[in-house]
Amino acid sequence: MDSLSPYVSVVIPTYNRATLLGRSIKSVLNQTFQDFEIIVVDDASADKTEEVVLSIGDPRIQYLKHETNRGGAAARNTGIKAAKGEFIAFQDSDDEWLSDKLEKQVKILANAPPNVGVVYTGFWRIQGDNKEYIPGPAIQIKEGNIYRELLKENFVTTQAVLAKKECFQQAGVFDETLPRLQDWELFLRIAKHFEFRYVPEPLVHSFFTEGSISSKPKNLIKALEIILEKNLAEYKADPVLYAGRLIGLANLYRIENNSRKSREYLLKAFKVNHRPGLLVAILASFLGSAFYNFYWELMEKAQEDR
């Protein structure tokens, strides 16, 4: 690495977040660790994003702009391609880092063995007055080889990650064809090659803002189906986990009022894991959407009461 190159490249994708972007950039500039560059990738914003970035006037900030809107994954990939640092971090344009985030991560990653590729921190997910700490207590394996734990759910957010550039060279970058969950899919690929380390502190504040997350169930279904297919052998190796993923897809198709597809996934789940309740759910799917939805509500309540 060139001696004049920054140690860390911080990639910030943004789209029409001019009113929030300044807070995000300043939370990076205020880090106790200062050997970094910031790459702001503007995904064809129509607001005053460029003015906000240029007004900060820090020479470490590089501003890149897409001519057309290509999505967050493409913007992050543009930033990865432009990065000069040995390590790469990601920040979102509507979130904040605590001031010692990078310092703690760099210290761990710089001294870790070669098989460690990522250090991530805990974070607060904030929506209005509600705060949720992630990863929660249900996550049993938070560091080391976390691939199998990640198959259950994603507990690593992009903004909390510091990764070696080598991770992207070996595992690839964000999959731009996915409509959602691009971070989860990428972390699964990286976790096949590298171990993760965890800083058990909420060093990121992740704010929910309108438009920051797609709420379209069809996009979620498509993304989950792609992730399932890409990791199919590993899911099949754990019948309980595999059945749970199939049941989750069945539920999403039910919400979309597609009883036929919902039933297909329930049948697949029953072949994997012969739960009696699945047979009842399959029968309920033939009795109309009102009854089918009522049965799901009963099942979900029974799960909550356990």
Secondary structure, 3 states (H helix, E strand, C coil): CCCCCCCEEEEEEECCCHHHHHHHHHHHHCCCCCCEEEEEEECCCCCCHHHHHHHHCCCCEEEEECCCCCCHHHHHHHHHHHCCCCEEEECCCCCEECCCHHHHHHHHHHCCCCCEEEEEEEEEEEECCEEEEECCCCCCCCCECCHHHHHHCCCCCHHHEEEEHHHHHHHCCCCCCCCCCHHHHHHHHHHCCCEEEEEEEEEEEEECCCCCCCCCHHHHHHHHHHHHHHCHHHHHCCHHHHHHHHHHHHHHHHHCCCHHHHHHHHHHHHHHCCCHHHHHHHHHCCCCHHHHHHHHHHHHHHHHHC
